[in-house]
Amino acid sequence: MSRGLGDVYKRQIYKIDRKGKKTKLSSHIGTNSALFSTDMKYFMNRYSSLDIPTVITLNDNNGKTLTTLVDNAALKQKLNGYDMPKKEFFSFQTSEGTELNGWMIKPANFSASKKYPVLMYQYSGPGSQQVLDKFGVSWETYMASQGYVVVCVDGRGTGGRGAEFAKSTYLNLGVKEAKVQVETALYLGRQPYVDKNRIGIWGWSYGGYMTIMSMSEGTPVFKAGAAVAPVTDWNYYDTVYGERFMRTPKENAEGYKASSAFTRANNLHGNLLLVHGMADDNVHFQNCAEYAEHLVQLGKQFDMQVYTNRNHSIFGGNTRLHLYTKLTNFFNRELKK
């Protein structure tokens, strides 16, 4: 692990009195979140870390644990019987000197003498944070078990790094964040255990948007990418969110142009899989349809999977299994050749 991560990826619970005195209430190192009673005398603490599944306790307002509501001991014991890929933290500096934080999952049978394909996952939305000391078993865990090095890096504009870092993407969503993902791919490509010619990227919602923006940044580092339910132009998204970070199109015409996936569609490099639910009431299907039309008119080949009557979460019946099977098969075809 490189230096610099500090407590950025941890979350603790504090209380502050009227005089400004701060008292730490949580005792576990990892990610803690609190739900306080209406009279503020008690709180439920939801805690986990990389190696500890979620533990929920009832505490008084001095932090004393009164009882454990959920300990997930059975799950922890069961997981001990599996050779699970482990998540580890790292940091690196970009060409501009910005230090970025990430996590990496290597295959359980990892060998430093081999060259592995890389699958990058990210979300990157304003104020969000994926790099946390938090328990989770996900599709990314599965992909690591299938022989991928899986990586996630929080880009510019994400949370946990202070106001200046969070506001760095103001009026230009998607531009600096895409540069970060490209720089991450370049950094990974310099690692002796990575095959730089087999790097893929994927994300959902804002992460899907970032997948497209990163593959179109102008630096051909991604062999393949999957964009699930992506925003493609901020004119198509709800103004309560978009104008909070971009102002209005009239005030920030150049920002909207630079932040549009349409503007850089001609620069798309690598094989792209577009996925969207036709009943998406968050990121409307128009985003996907219009972007697909841009690619068609530019002569860009791509794959597309549409889910009838599915919303932004793309689930119900066999849908979610179908989606992740589609993603798995796509990346195996593109990155394991």
NORCORJO-V33654 format. One record per residue. N is the residue number from 1. RES is the residue in three letters. SS is DSSP state (@ for helix, = for strand, . for the rest). PSI is psi in whole degrees, 0 to 359 (* if undefined). D_LAST is the distance of its C-alpha to the last C-alpha in whole Angstrom. Layout:
((N | RES | SS | PSI | D_LAST) (N | RES | SS | PSI | D_LAST))
//
This chain:
((1 | MET | . | 132 | 31) (2 | SER | . | 164 | 32) (3 | ARG | . | 168 | 35) (4 | GLY | . | 343 | 36) (5 | LEU | . | 320 | 35) (6 | GLY | . | 228 | 39) (7 | ASP | . | 13 | 40) (8 | VAL | . | 324 | 37) (9 | TYR | . | 12 | 35) (10 | LYS | . | 157 | 38) (11 | ARG | = | 126 | 41) (12 | GLN | . | 168 | 44) (13 | ILE | . | 132 | 47) (14 | TYR | = | 161 | 51) (15 | LYS | = | 149 | 54) (16 | ILE | = | 126 | 56) (17 | ASP | . | 182 | 60) (18 | ARG | . | 339 | 62) (19 | LYS | . | 1 | 63) (20 | GLY | . | 6 | 59) (21 | LYS | . | 127 | 59) (22 | LYS | = | 130 | 55) (23 | THR | = | 127 | 55) (24 | LYS | = | 129 | 52) (25 | LEU | . | 332 | 51) (26 | SER | . | 148 | 48) (27 | SER | . | 344 | 48) (28 | HIS | . | 140 | 44) (29 | ILE | . | 120 | 42) (30 | GLY | . | 224 | 39) (31 | THR | = | 116 | 39) (32 | ASN | = | 142 | 42) (33 | SER | = | 146 | 43) (34 | ALA | = | 144 | 47) (35 | LEU | = | 109 | 48) (36 | PHE | = | 150 | 52) (37 | SER | . | 162 | 55) (38 | THR | . | 332 | 57) (39 | ASP | . | 2 | 60) (40 | MET | . | 18 | 57) (41 | LYS | . | 338 | 59) (42 | TYR | = | 160 | 56) (43 | PHE | = | 150 | 52) (44 | MET | = | 128 | 49) (45 | ASN | = | 123 | 46) (46 | ARG | = | 115 | 43) (47 | TYR | = | 144 | 41) (48 | SER | = | 166 | 37) (49 | SER | . | 182 | 35) (50 | LEU | . | 322 | 32) (51 | ASP | . | 356 | 33) (52 | ILE | . | 115 | 36) (53 | PRO | . | 164 | 36) (54 | THR | . | 129 | 38) (55 | VAL | = | 128 | 42) (56 | ILE | = | 124 | 44) (57 | THR | = | 156 | 48) (58 | LEU | = | 127 | 51) (59 | ASN | = | 155 | 53) (60 | ASP | = | 176 | 56) (61 | ASN | . | 10 | 57) (62 | ASN | . | 0 | 57) (63 | GLY | . | 355 | 54) (64 | LYS | . | 131 | 55) (65 | THR | = | 121 | 53) (66 | LEU | = | 322 | 55) (67 | THR | = | 155 | 53) (68 | THR | = | 121 | 49) (69 | LEU | = | 320 | 48) (70 | VAL | = | 129 | 44) (71 | ASP | . | 345 | 43) (72 | ASN | . | 31 | 40) (73 | ALA | @ | 322 | 41) (74 | ALA | @ | 319 | 40) (75 | LEU | @ | 315 | 36) (76 | LYS | @ | 318 | 36) (77 | GLN | @ | 320 | 37) (78 | LYS | @ | 318 | 34) (79 | LEU | @ | 333 | 32) (80 | ASN | . | 340 | 33) (81 | GLY | . | 359 | 32) (82 | TYR | . | 148 | 28) (83 | ASP | . | 77 | 26) (84 | MET | . | 140 | 25) (85 | PRO | . | 142 | 23) (86 | LYS | . | 140 | 25) (87 | LYS | = | 136 | 26) (88 | GLU | = | 150 | 27) (89 | PHE | = | 152 | 29) (90 | PHE | = | 167 | 28) (91 | SER | = | 158 | 29) (92 | PHE | = | 165 | 29) (93 | GLN | = | 139 | 31) (94 | THR | . | 176 | 30) (95 | SER | . | 341 | 31) (96 | GLU | . | 2 | 34) (97 | GLY | . | 8 | 35) (98 | THR | . | 127 | 34) (99 | GLU | = | 129 | 33) (100 | LEU | = | 149 | 31) (101 | ASN | = | 144 | 30) (102 | GLY | = | 170 | 27) (103 | TRP | = | 158 | 25) (104 | MET | = | 137 | 22) (105 | ILE | = | 119 | 21) (106 | LYS | . | 155 | 19) (107 | PRO | . | 148 | 18) (108 | ALA | . | 328 | 21) (109 | ASN | . | 32 | 20) (110 | PHE | . | 136 | 19) (111 | SER | . | 123 | 19) (112 | ALA | . | 345 | 20) (113 | SER | . | 353 | 19) (114 | LYS | . | 163 | 15) (115 | LYS | . | 120 | 13) (116 | TYR | = | 148 | 12) (117 | PRO | = | 152 | 10) (118 | VAL | = | 136 | 13) (119 | LEU | = | 114 | 14) (120 | MET | = | 131 | 18) (121 | TYR | = | 143 | 20) (122 | GLN | . | 163 | 24) (123 | TYR | . | 301 | 27) (124 | SER | . | 4 | 29) (125 | GLY | . | 156 | 32) (126 | PRO | . | 127 | 35) (127 | GLY | . | 358 | 37) (128 | SER | . | 168 | 34) (129 | GLN | . | 121 | 33) (130 | GLN | . | 336 | 29) (131 | VAL | . | 90 | 30) (132 | LEU | . | 149 | 33) (133 | ASP | . | 81 | 34) (134 | LYS | . | 142 | 33) (135 | PHE | . | 146 | 32) (136 | GLY | . | 140 | 29) (137 | VAL | . | 120 | 27) (138 | SER | . | 184 | 24) (139 | TRP | @ | 327 | 21) (140 | GLU | @ | 323 | 20) (141 | THR | @ | 315 | 21) (142 | TYR | @ | 316 | 19) (143 | MET | @ | 325 | 16) (144 | ALA | @ | 322 | 17) (145 | SER | @ | 343 | 17) (146 | GLN | . | 7 | 14) (147 | GLY | . | 13 | 13) (148 | TYR | = | 149 | 13) (149 | VAL | = | 117 | 16) (150 | VAL | = | 133 | 17) (151 | VAL | = | 143 | 20) (152 | CYS | = | 130 | 23) (153 | VAL | = | 128 | 25) (154 | ASP | . | 125 | 29) (155 | GLY | . | 189 | 29) (156 | ARG | . | 143 | 33) (157 | GLY | . | 353 | 35) (158 | THR | . | 176 | 34) (159 | GLY | . | 173 | 37) (160 | GLY | . | 5 | 38) (161 | ARG | . | 8 | 39) (162 | GLY | . | 168 | 42) (163 | ALA | @ | 317 | 43) (164 | GLU | @ | 316 | 42) (165 | PHE | @ | 317 | 39) (166 | ALA | @ | 325 | 39) (167 | LYS | @ | 1 | 41) (168 | SER | @ | 342 | 38) (169 | THR | @ | 6 | 37) (170 | TYR | . | 132 | 40) (171 | LEU | . | 356 | 40) (172 | ASN | . | 52 | 36) (173 | LEU | . | 138 | 34) (174 | GLY | . | 339 | 30) (175 | VAL | @ | 302 | 31) (176 | LYS | @ | 325 | 31) (177 | GLU | @ | 321 | 29) (178 | ALA | @ | 319 | 26) (179 | LYS | @ | 321 | 27) (180 | VAL | @ | 315 | 27) (181 | GLN | @ | 324 | 23) (182 | VAL | @ | 315 | 22) (183 | GLU | @ | 324 | 24) (184 | THR | @ | 315 | 22) (185 | ALA | @ | 319 | 19) (186 | LEU | @ | 319 | 20) (187 | TYR | @ | 313 | 22) (188 | LEU | @ | 323 | 19) (189 | GLY | @ | 340 | 17) (190 | ARG | . | 353 | 20) (191 | GLN | . | 139 | 20) (192 | PRO | . | 340 | 19) (193 | TYR | . | 7 | 17) (194 | VAL | = | 135 | 15) (195 | ASP | = | 104 | 12) (196 | LYS | = | 345 | 13) (197 | ASN | = | 1 | 11) (198 | ARG | = | 64 | 9) (199 | ILE | = | 127 | 12) (200 | GLY | = | 166 | 13) (201 | ILE | = | 146 | 16) (202 | TRP | = | 161 | 18) (203 | GLY | = | 168 | 22) (204 | TRP | = | 136 | 25) (205 | SER | . | 243 | 28) (206 | TYR | @ | 328 | 29) (207 | GLY | @ | 327 | 25) (208 | GLY | @ | 318 | 24) (209 | TYR | @ | 315 | 26) (210 | MET | @ | 327 | 25) (211 | THR | @ | 311 | 21) (212 | ILE | @ | 314 | 22) (213 | MET | @ | 322 | 25) (214 | SER | @ | 321 | 22) (215 | MET | @ | 345 | 20) (216 | SER | . | 12 | 23) (217 | GLU | . | 335 | 25) (218 | GLY | . | 349 | 24) (219 | THR | . | 116 | 22) (220 | PRO | . | 75 | 18) (221 | VAL | . | 343 | 17) (222 | PHE | . | 126 | 14) (223 | LYS | . | 328 | 11) (224 | ALA | = | 157 | 12) (225 | GLY | = | 151 | 15) (226 | ALA | = | 123 | 17) (227 | ALA | = | 111 | 21) (228 | VAL | = | 125 | 23) (229 | ALA | . | 52 | 27) (230 | PRO | . | 143 | 27) (231 | VAL | . | 140 | 30) (232 | THR | . | 342 | 30) (233 | ASP | . | 130 | 33) (234 | TRP | @ | 348 | 36) (235 | ASN | @ | 339 | 38) (236 | TYR | @ | 356 | 37) (237 | TYR | . | 164 | 37) (238 | ASP | . | 140 | 40) (239 | THR | @ | 332 | 43) (240 | VAL | @ | 322 | 44) (241 | TYR | @ | 305 | 40) (242 | GLY | @ | 313 | 40) (243 | GLU | @ | 344 | 43) (244 | ARG | @ | 325 | 43) (245 | PHE | @ | 342 | 41) (246 | MET | @ | 353 | 41) (247 | ARG | . | 196 | 44) (248 | THR | . | 158 | 45) (249 | PRO | . | 328 | 44) (250 | LYS | . | 321 | 47) (251 | GLU | . | 333 | 47) (252 | ASN | . | 53 | 44) (253 | ALA | @ | 318 | 43) (254 | GLU | @ | 324 | 40) (255 | GLY | @ | 317 | 39) (256 | TYR | @ | 321 | 38) (257 | LYS | @ | 314 | 36) (258 | ALA | @ | 331 | 34) (259 | SER | . | 358 | 33) (260 | SER | . | 134 | 32) (261 | ALA | . | 337 | 28) (262 | PHE | . | 321 | 30) (263 | THR | . | 323 | 31) (264 | ARG | . | 15 | 28) (265 | ALA | @ | 326 | 26) (266 | ASN | @ | 341 | 26) (267 | ASN | @ | 2 | 24) (268 | LEU | . | 125 | 21) (269 | HIS | . | 134 | 18) (270 | GLY | . | 164 | 14) (271 | ASN | = | 126 | 13) (272 | LEU | = | 136 | 16) (273 | LEU | = | 118 | 17) (274 | LEU | = | 133 | 21) (275 | VAL | = | 134 | 23) (276 | HIS | = | 148 | 26) (277 | GLY | = | 134 | 29) (278 | MET | . | 341 | 32) (279 | ALA | . | 23 | 35) (280 | ASP | . | 113 | 34) (281 | ASP | . | 8 | 37) (282 | ASN | . | 288 | 36) (283 | VAL | . | 100 | 33) (284 | HIS | . | 149 | 34) (285 | PHE | . | 336 | 32) (286 | GLN | @ | 323 | 33) (287 | ASN | @ | 314 | 31) (288 | CYS | @ | 315 | 28) (289 | ALA | @ | 316 | 30) (290 | GLU | @ | 321 | 31) (291 | TYR | @ | 319 | 28) (292 | ALA | @ | 319 | 26) (293 | GLU | @ | 321 | 29) (294 | HIS | @ | 315 | 29) (295 | LEU | @ | 320 | 25) (296 | VAL | @ | 312 | 26) (297 | GLN | @ | 337 | 29) (298 | LEU | . | 356 | 27) (299 | GLY | . | 22 | 24) (300 | LYS | . | 123 | 21) (301 | GLN | . | 144 | 19) (302 | PHE | . | 165 | 18) (303 | ASP | = | 152 | 18) (304 | MET | = | 134 | 21) (305 | GLN | = | 119 | 22) (306 | VAL | = | 136 | 26) (307 | TYR | = | 115 | 28) (308 | THR | . | 133 | 31) (309 | ASN | . | 29 | 34) (310 | ARG | . | 142 | 32) (311 | ASN | . | 201 | 33) (312 | HIS | . | 333 | 31) (313 | SER | . | 345 | 31) (314 | ILE | . | 67 | 29) (315 | PHE | . | 172 | 30) (316 | GLY | . | 126 | 32) (317 | GLY | . | 232 | 32) (318 | ASN | . | 7 | 28) (319 | THR | @ | 310 | 27) (320 | ARG | @ | 320 | 26) (321 | LEU | @ | 319 | 24) (322 | HIS | @ | 317 | 22) (323 | LEU | @ | 309 | 22) (324 | TYR | @ | 333 | 20) (325 | THR | @ | 319 | 18) (326 | LYS | @ | 314 | 17) (327 | LEU | @ | 316 | 16) (328 | THR | @ | 312 | 14) (329 | ASN | @ | 323 | 12) (330 | PHE | @ | 309 | 11) (331 | PHE | @ | 325 | 10) (332 | ASN | @ | 321 | 8) (333 | ARG | @ | 320 | 6) (334 | GLU | @ | 327 | 6) (335 | LEU | @ | 353 | 6) (336 | LYS | . | 15 | 4) (337 | LYS | . | * | 0))
//
